Amino acid sequence: RAAGLRLLRACRSPRLLRACLAAAAAWGLSRTTSAPAFAQGKRVLVTGAGGRTGSIVVEKLVSSGRYDVRALVTSESSKKALLNKVEMLNPKAVFVGDIQQPGTLADAFKGIFALVCVTSAVPKLKIWSIFPVIFGKLFRRQTKPKFGWRGGKPEQVDWEGQRNQFDCAKDANAKKVVLVGTMTGTEKDSFLNSIGEGDGDQIVMWKRKAEVYLMDLCKKSDIAYTIVHAGGLGDAPGGQDLVEVGVDDKIREDPKNNRRISRADVAEVCVRALACDEAANRSFDLTGVAAGGVRLSDVQLPELLDRLKGSNCDYSINPPP
């Protein structure tokens, strides 16, 4: 800095002065970008950070500069991919662990203020099942494709794995948990529940069971929860489409509504919920709509939640096992 000032004093003509200013700016920029500066705010852990939605949550948290961001992924390859996507993320803050094995989670959860849980069982199409579907259409016979699961079934991932995370958050004296779930929880015939073996592996019901466990855990402690039931996830840019909040899948009753929402909008709501008192102890649906909604780029989270008029999702409707 002192060298830059001496350089400026040596400049006499306007043209030379402009050149000196450019040189000084370039010198200062090279000094400030020589090493990354990691935020030292409240510590927030994002689980499921290697996924498409979780990685956006991490990216938004890091970009905000307000939090000491930690991330939990399932493999070294996922860790590498996340660090490539979020360049300012501290490599030492990315942990590899298995939510089905609580012993692998302690380091990631240490000292956290909040948990943003974006983990989920991931369906995997069984390629061979496409052929009966094609032949079924030819002979007017309805046949559904078959799915397996990548990394674990819903009972292990969405129930036991999430329960493990909530227990770890409590043990770490965390104060907030933001959980991304899914809509259709009140619908007994939800297509999502039919994915898997036999009559289906009931992914939505296992998610719902984990949500009830979280709410009960929070009532017995000083943890605040925010549960976001997202509509079908898409990869459109955030802040552009109309979105709406609701409860108990009532938004889905209007067939004109767009039942999809961008991952970026879901991630944005998760990040905002961390600093929003109005989001504490709330459970609600969030999805795109054809008309009458709002753009997240135009409203703050308290305004969006005001549209719920104080209501929360009712878990006595289609209660989990």
Backbone hydrogen bonds, N-H to C=O, Kabsch-Sander energy under -0.5 kcal/mol:
donor,donor_aa,acceptor,acceptor_aa,energy
5,L,1,R,-1.9
6,R,2,A,-2.2
7,L,3,A,-1.8
8,L,4,G,-1.8
9,R,5,L,-2.2
10,A,6,R,-1.3
11,C,8,L,-1.3
17,L,13,S,-2.7
18,R,14,P,-2.4
19,A,15,R,-1.8
20,C,16,L,-2.5
21,L,17,L,-2.8
22,A,18,R,-2.2
23,A,19,A,-2.2
24,A,20,C,-2.9
25,A,21,L,-2.5
26,A,22,A,-2.4
27,W,23,A,-2.4
28,G,24,A,-2.4
29,L,25,A,-2.7
30,S,26,A,-2.2
31,R,27,W,-1.4
32,T,28,G,-2.1
33,T,29,L,-1.8
34,S,31,R,-0.7
38,F,36,P,-0.6
42,K,66,R,-0.7
44,V,68,D,-2.1
45,L,114,A,-2.5
46,V,70,R,-2.3
47,T,45,L,-0.6
47,T,116,V,-2.2
48,G,72,L,-0.8
49,A,72,L,-1.8
51,G,48,G,-1.6
55,S,51,G,-2.3
56,I,52,R,-0.7
57,V,53,T,-1.9
58,V,54,G,-2.2
59,E,55,S,-2.3
60,K,56,I,-2.5
61,L,57,V,-2.4
62,V,58,V,-2.7
63,S,59,E,-2.3
64,S,60,K,-1.7
65,G,61,L,-0.8
65,G,62,V,-0.9
66,R,61,L,-0.6
67,Y,61,L,-0.6
68,D,42,K,-1.9
69,V,67,Y,-1.0
70,R,44,V,-3.1
71,A,93,A,-2.6
72,L,46,V,-2.6
73,V,95,F,-2.9
79,K,75,S,-1.9
80,K,76,E,-2.3
81,A,77,S,-2.2
82,L,78,S,-2.3
83,L,79,K,-2.3
84,N,80,K,-1.8
85,K,81,A,-1.6
86,V,82,L,-2.9
87,E,85,K,-0.8
89,L,86,V,-1.7
93,A,90,N,-2.3
94,V,91,P,-1.4
95,F,71,A,-3.2
95,F,93,A,-0.6
97,G,73,V,-2.5
97,G,95,F,-0.5
101,Q,98,D,-2.5
104,T,101,Q,-2.5
105,L,102,P,-1.9
106,A,102,P,-0.5
109,F,105,L,-1.9
110,K,106,A,-1.0
112,I,109,F,-1.7
113,F,43,R,-3.3
114,A,43,R,-1.6
115,L,176,K,-2.2
116,V,45,L,-3.1
117,C,115,L,-0.6
117,C,178,V,-3.0
118,V,47,T,-1.8
118,V,116,V,-0.7
122,V,150,R,-0.6
124,K,148,G,-2.1
126,K,146,K,-2.8
127,I,125,L,-0.9
129,S,126,K,-2.0
130,I,127,I,-1.9
131,F,128,W,-0.8
133,V,129,S,-1.0
134,I,130,I,-2.2
135,F,131,F,-2.6
136,G,132,P,-2.3
137,K,133,V,-1.8
138,L,134,I,-1.6
139,F,135,F,-1.8
140,R,137,K,-0.8
141,R,136,G,-4.1
143,T,141,R,-0.6
148,G,124,K,-3.2
150,R,122,V,-3.1
151,G,149,W,-0.8
156,Q,153,K,-0.6
157,V,153,K,-2.6
158,D,154,P,-1.7
159,W,154,P,-1.3
160,E,155,E,-2.4
161,G,156,Q,-1.5
162,Q,157,V,-0.8
163,R,159,W,-2.6
164,N,160,E,-2.3
165,Q,161,G,-1.6
166,F,162,Q,-2.5
167,D,163,R,-2.3
168,C,164,N,-2.2
169,A,165,Q,-2.4
170,K,166,F,-2.1
171,D,167,D,-2.5
172,A,168,C,-1.7
173,N,170,K,-1.7
174,A,169,A,-2.6
175,K,113,F,-3.0
176,K,113,F,-1.3
177,V,224,A,-2.3
178,V,115,L,-3.1
179,L,177,V,-0.5
179,L,226,T,-3.0
180,V,117,C,-2.3
181,G,179,L,-0.7
181,G,228,V,-3.2
183,M,230,A,-2.1
187,E,184,T,-1.4
188,K,186,T,-0.7
190,S,187,E,-1.5
193,N,190,S,-0.8
194,S,190,S,-0.7
194,S,191,F,-1.1
195,I,191,F,-0.5
195,I,192,L,-1.1
200,G,197,E,-2.7
201,D,195,I,-2.9
202,Q,193,N,-2.1
203,I,192,L,-0.6
206,W,202,Q,-2.0
207,K,203,I,-2.1
208,R,204,V,-2.3
209,K,205,M,-2.2
210,A,206,W,-1.9
211,E,207,K,-2.0
212,V,208,R,-2.1
213,Y,209,K,-2.0
214,L,210,A,-2.4
215,M,211,E,-2.4
216,D,212,V,-2.3
217,L,213,Y,-2.4
218,C,214,L,-2.5
219,K,215,M,-1.8
220,K,216,D,-1.1
221,S,218,C,-1.3
224,A,175,K,-2.7
226,T,177,V,-2.2
227,I,282,R,-2.9
228,V,179,L,-2.9
228,V,226,T,-0.5
229,H,227,I,-0.6
229,H,284,F,-3.3
230,A,181,G,-1.4
230,A,228,V,-1.0
231,G,286,L,-1.8
232,G,259,R,-2.5
234,G,261,I,-2.2
240,Q,237,P,-0.6
243,V,294,V,-2.9
244,E,287,T,-2.6
246,G,285,D,-1.4
250,K,247,V,-1.8
252,R,249,D,-0.9
253,E,250,K,-1.4
254,D,251,I,-1.2
257,N,254,D,-1.8
259,R,257,N,-0.6
261,I,232,G,-3.0
263,R,234,G,-2.7
264,A,236,A,-0.6
266,V,262,S,-1.8
267,A,263,R,-2.7
268,E,264,A,-2.1
269,V,265,D,-2.0
270,C,266,V,-2.0
271,V,267,A,-2.3
272,R,268,E,-2.5
273,A,269,V,-2.1
274,L,270,C,-0.8
274,L,271,V,-0.8
275,A,272,R,-1.3
276,C,273,A,-1.2
277,D,275,A,-0.6
279,A,276,C,-1.3
280,A,277,D,-1.5
281,N,225,Y,-2.0
282,R,225,Y,-1.3
282,R,279,A,-1.0
284,F,227,I,-2.3
285,D,246,G,-3.4
286,L,229,H,-2.9
287,T,244,E,-2.0
288,G,260,R,-0.9
289,V,242,L,-1.6
294,V,243,V,-2.3
298,D,295,R,-2.3
299,V,295,R,-0.8
304,L,300,Q,-1.8
305,L,301,L,-2.7
306,D,302,P,-1.6
307,R,303,E,-0.6
307,R,304,L,-1.1
308,L,305,L,-1.9
309,K,306,D,-1.5
311,S,308,L,-1.6
313,C,283,S,-1.8
315,Y,313,C,-0.7
317,I,314,D,-1.1
318,N,316,S,-0.6
